[in-house]
Amino acid sequence: MKLANIILEIDYKSYEAMVQVTFGEEGAEGYDDALRALPGVTTVTKASSNAEVGKVNYKVKLITQKTPQEAFEAFKNNATAKYTNVVSVEVGENTIEEK
C-alpha cells in the first residue's frame, strides 16, 4: 500500500446511529440490503420493526469525511431519493457516536 493511500484514509471517520425508516404500501421487505447499498454505509442492522405502521428501526454505521450530521443528512436524502417506498428517515441525533 502506498503512503499516499494511507494518508487519505486518516481523514475518514466512522459514525453509528439509530435510524427510524417509515415505508410506504410495499412494506419494508428487502430494504435492509437496499439501505446497505447507499453511499458511505458500512452496516445496517435491524433493531426492531412494526409492520402494521410500516416503521423499522435500524442501527446504521457510516464511513465519511463529513461531520456526523452532514453524513446522516446525506443518508436520509439518498434513501428517500433512491427508493420511492421510503417515506421518511429519522435519525436519532442523541444516538450518534463516533466508532
PyMOL commands that set and color helices and strands:
alter all, ss='L'
color gray80, all
select helices_A, chain A and resi 3-10+31-36+68-82+93-95
alter helices_A, ss='H'
color red, helices_A
select strands_A, chain A and resi 13-23+41-50+55-64+86-91+97-98
alter strands_A, ss='S'
color yellow, strands_A
deselect
rebuild
show_as cartoon
